[in-house]
């Protein structure tokens, strides 16, 4: 499938690729008509502690545990409706050995 942009963004370069998952076209009753203001993440980045979903965010030179509100899920990605902002670095590896406040170095 090919697509085109109405307005070009200088960050989009020729021959860049993207993976797209098409979601069910039927609207869900629990969704408002307002457009989604969310961040996408790899599904394995989201962890659960009791009733709370959370991610580990690389904040400076340390990890920060953040509660998130999860939206739609696909095979390997998830919508984060709150808790992180676009551009923040979220840990996607196993978090079993990682903890809130732990010092890290981003490669």
C-alpha positions as CSV (number, residue, x, y, z in Angstrom):
1,X,0.0,0.0,0.0
2,X,1.2,3.5,-0.8
3,X,0.2,6.7,0.9
4,X,0.9,10.4,0.5
5,X,1.1,13.4,2.9
6,X,-0.8,16.7,2.4
7,X,2.0,18.6,4.1
8,X,5.6,17.3,4.2
9,X,7.5,17.2,7.4
10,X,11.3,17.7,7.1
11,X,11.9,14.8,9.5
12,X,10.4,12.4,7.0
13,X,13.0,11.2,4.5
14,X,12.8,9.4,1.2
15,X,12.5,5.6,1.5
16,X,11.5,5.7,5.2
17,X,9.4,2.8,6.2
18,X,6.6,2.5,8.7
19,X,4.5,-0.4,10.1
20,X,0.7,0.3,10.3
21,X,-1.9,-1.7,12.1
22,X,-5.5,-0.9,11.0
23,X,-7.9,-1.0,13.8
24,X,-11.5,-2.1,13.8
25,X,-13.5,0.7,12.0
26,X,-16.5,0.3,14.3
27,X,-16.6,3.0,17.0
28,X,-16.6,1.8,20.6
29,X,-19.2,3.1,22.9
30,X,-16.7,4.1,25.6
31,X,-14.8,6.4,23.2
32,X,-15.6,10.1,23.0
33,X,-15.8,11.8,19.6
34,X,-12.7,13.8,20.5
35,X,-9.5,12.8,18.6
36,X,-7.1,10.5,20.5
37,X,-4.3,12.4,22.3
38,X,-2.0,9.4,23.0
39,X,1.4,8.0,22.7
40,X,2.2,4.7,21.1
41,X,4.5,2.2,22.8
42,X,5.8,-1.3,22.3
43,X,3.5,-3.6,24.3
44,X,6.3,-5.2,26.3
45,X,7.1,-1.7,27.8
46,X,3.9,-1.7,29.8
47,X,3.9,-3.6,33.1
48,X,1.2,-4.3,35.7
49,X,1.4,-4.0,39.5
50,X,-1.9,-5.0,41.0
51,X,-4.5,-2.8,39.3
52,X,-1.9,-0.2,38.0
53,X,-0.3,-0.2,34.6
54,X,3.1,1.4,34.5
55,X,6.2,2.1,32.4
56,X,9.8,2.9,33.2
57,X,10.9,6.2,31.7
58,X,14.5,7.3,31.3
59,X,14.5,10.7,32.9
60,X,18.0,12.2,32.8
61,X,20.3,9.6,34.2
62,X,17.8,7.7,36.2
63,X,14.6,5.6,35.7
64,X,11.2,6.9,36.7
65,X,8.3,4.6,37.2
66,X,5.1,6.2,35.8
67,X,1.5,5.1,36.1
68,X,-0.1,5.1,32.6
69,X,-3.6,4.7,31.3
70,X,-3.7,2.1,28.5
71,X,-6.0,2.5,25.5
72,X,-6.2,0.2,22.4
73,X,-3.8,-2.7,22.0
74,X,-2.6,-4.4,18.9
75,X,-0.4,-7.4,18.4
76,X,2.8,-5.7,19.7
77,X,1.9,-2.1,20.5
78,X,-0.3,-0.2,22.8
79,X,-1.8,3.3,23.2
80,X,-0.8,5.2,26.3
81,X,-3.5,7.7,26.9
82,X,-1.8,9.4,29.9
83,X,1.4,9.2,31.9
84,X,4.0,9.8,29.2
85,X,4.6,12.5,26.6
86,X,5.7,12.1,23.0
87,X,9.5,12.0,22.7
88,X,10.1,10.5,26.2
89,X,12.3,7.4,26.3
90,X,10.4,4.4,27.6
91,X,12.3,1.2,28.6
92,X,11.3,-1.7,26.4
93,X,13.5,-4.4,27.8
94,X,12.6,-6.7,30.7
95,X,12.1,-4.5,33.8
96,X,12.4,-7.3,36.4
97,X,15.9,-6.2,37.3
98,X,15.1,-2.4,37.0
99,X,13.6,-0.2,39.5
100,X,12.3,3.4,40.1
101,X,15.3,5.8,40.7
102,X,17.9,3.4,39.4
103,X,20.7,5.1,37.6
104,X,21.0,4.3,33.9
105,X,23.1,5.3,30.8
106,X,21.3,5.6,27.5
107,X,23.4,4.2,24.5
